[in-house]
Amino acid sequence: QVQLIESGGGSVQAGGSLNLSCEVAERIFHPISIMGWYRQPPGKEREFIANIISAGSTNYAASVKGRFTISLLINKRTTTLQMHSLKPEDTDVYYCNVLYNDGYYWGQGTQVTASS
């Protein structure tokens, strides 16, 4: 079992910025294949936001491309999501997701609120 620790999030006015961070809590013995972020609107399924592959390539949902930036820290265990120009429709619980050693793991979720 891999524990993910999320931090960041909070509340801002529309147009503001927030940063999220997700760290693999324990020592790992294999490279992490993919780290990413999803969000889940109330009553709906989780939707993909962004991910970063171990080699460094990134993918973004069309709704956040150009506003959000995902990065992998040099320790290869932490990913950050910089969110700019936040909109009210970005308000959701954001979840970190990791593909490690052929298993998918989720963070506990962190609330992001952008108010108009």
N, C-alpha and C positions, 0 to 999 in steps of 0.2 A: 504494500500500500504506500502510495506517495502522498504526502500532505503538502498542500499548497497554501501559502499565506498571502492573502491579498491585503493591500493597503491603498489609501488614497480615496478618491471619490468625495462626495459632499454635495453642497448646493451652491449654485452660482446664478447670476442673472444671464439671460440669453445673450450670447455673444462672448461670454466668458470662457475661461479655460480651466481644465482640471487634469490631473495626472493620476493614473492608476499604476500600481506595481504588483507583481506576482512573483513570489520566490518559492522554489522547491525547498522545503524545510530541512530535509535531511540530506546526508551525504549520498551522492549517486555514483553508481559504478559503470553506467553506460551513458553515452551521449543522449541528450534529449532531442527527439526527432523534430517535434513541432511544439511551439508555444503560441497560444492564441487567446482571443477574447470573444465572448458571445454576450448577448444581452437578451433578457426575457421580459417582454411586455406582459402585463397582467392578463391571465387567461389565454396566453398564446405560447407557442413553442419558442424555444431559444433560437435566436438568429445569429448567424455569423457576422462578426464585425471585422476582425483582422487576424492574421497569423504570420508567424515568421518561422521559416525553415532553418534548420541548423546551419545550413550553408550561407544563410543570410538573406535569401530572397523573401519578399513579403507579398501578401495578398490583402486586399481590402474590399469590403462591401461597397457598392456604388454609393450608398447613402452617406458614407463617411469619408470616401476618398478625397484627398486634398485638405481635409480638416483634422484627421486623426493620423498619428504616426506611431507605429509599433517598433520597438527596439529590443535587442537582446544585449544584456550587459556582458562585459568581458568574462565574468565568472561562468557564463553559459547556463546559469541556474535561475536567472531573474529576467523577466520581461517587463517592459514599461509600455504604457499606452498614453501618449500625450494627446489630449483632446482640446481642440481650439474651435472657436466660433460655434460654441454649443447652442443647440436649438431646443425648444421645449420638447420636440419629438425624440430627442436623445435621452429623455428621462426614462430610466429603467434600472433594474438590477443587473450589474455587469459581472460576468463570471469568467475566471481564468480557466483555460483548458490546456492540458499537456498530454502529448503522446510520448510515452516513455516506456521502453522495453516492451513494446507491443501492447501496452495498456493505456487507456484514456483515463485521465483524472481531472476532477473539477475542484475549483476553489469554492469557498463558502458564499461568495457573492458580496458585492458592495454596491450601495445605492449611489446613483448619479442623478442629480436633479438640476435641470436648467429651467428657470422660471421666466415667464414673459413679463 
